[in-house]
Amino acid sequence: MIHTLFLDLDDTLLENNVDEFLPAYLQRLGAFLNDLVPAERLIPLLLQATRVMAENRDPELTLEKAFAGSFYPSLGISEDGLRDRIDAFYETEFPRLRALAKPIPEAQTLVRKAEERGLEIAVATNPLFPRTAITQRLEWAGLPVAQHRYALVTSYDAVHFAKPSPAYYAEGLALLARAPAEAAMVGDNVDADLAPARLLGMPVYHVAASPEDGFPGGGVSGVLQWLDGQSQAPEPPPGRSPQALDATLRGNLAALLTLTGRLRDEAWLARDPVNGWSSIEIVCHLRDAETEVNLPRLQKILSQPAPFLSAVDTDPWVLERAYQRQSPVEAIAAFTQSRKQLLTRLESLKPSEWSLPARHALLGPTTLAEVMGLIVEHERIHMASLRRAAATEEISNPR
């Protein structure tokens, strides 16, 4: 059942032709900063840094940090030295680009009716801009943040991956603790919006007068009717291709870093009312499962013919290892290191190696891909707890 709508922004919720908007944006930005950096030098370096963002695969690096690591050193100006001027640009000049965009009344109706149904709304725009640029475009669309309960708005300071990477969608799903079948993606671009989301197992809808073959779609006004039909359709299987699994394992780590980054000291120890685990217990549990179960299983499958994988009951470790008294900083660092080791090893695999067989004590005959899929399903349960903890912290200590 679909609980969350991922909605693209430009040319889905807002009529905004990128071929017109982007040159106008670059021209205004270049002119605004020309006294500091000549536009003919600034714009190529800006576009280069934007490509670095778009290609980022590091779950520890937000897109903003990826951009800054390329842009400011190439420019030869410190970030502090330019930040105030860039902020001023978005406050004074960026709003003038509104003339290039038009609201879509049907999109406003879609969001309102979706919220009335109790659906979560995620604004799934390509996060290559700071949050202010995205919130302003939502205002231009007649869908301001102040008037809607958006569960997620992706911007370059908030997420680690960009479209068309499947990891962008995997991170969004993990932040909302949704299985792919529980969230649908609606957008106008097949390559950036729909194909990578479908790869993970998300239902998708093509906003187009003539939807591309193989993709359901039509006007924005038809989204809810399409959703009604999805409730009767068989649930799509989760993506278990090597690309989908890699994306999800990356997205899970990125989301965990974001959610736990919102927790203050005392919040780490508060117990989830649903499963009774605290956030520090969850992170320690994931760390030890990665280090002592997931990585050894991967190595065993790669080094032995059809090895036997014993079942491991990791729940008792919570008390046996006194997770509640451990350091969150150290636990996160250790989990991050182990996850990146896993990802590095998986990156080196040949496609055929994902089908290597094994025998699981509980599941019977299985494959490497299915074993990696078990990690994904296990982590989704715990991401839900971390999402609730982060939400509680935001309510108790609004920023």
Beta strands, then each sheet from edge to edge (+ up, - down):
strand 1: 4-7
strand 2: 14-15
strand 3: 102-103
strand 4: 120-123
strand 5: 150-153
strand 6: 183-187
strand 7: 204-207
strand 8: 217-218
strand 9: 308-309
strand 10: 357-360
strand 11: 364-367
sheet 1: 5+ 4+ 1+ 6+ 7+ 8+
sheet 2: 2+ 3-
sheet 3: 9+ 10+ 11-
end
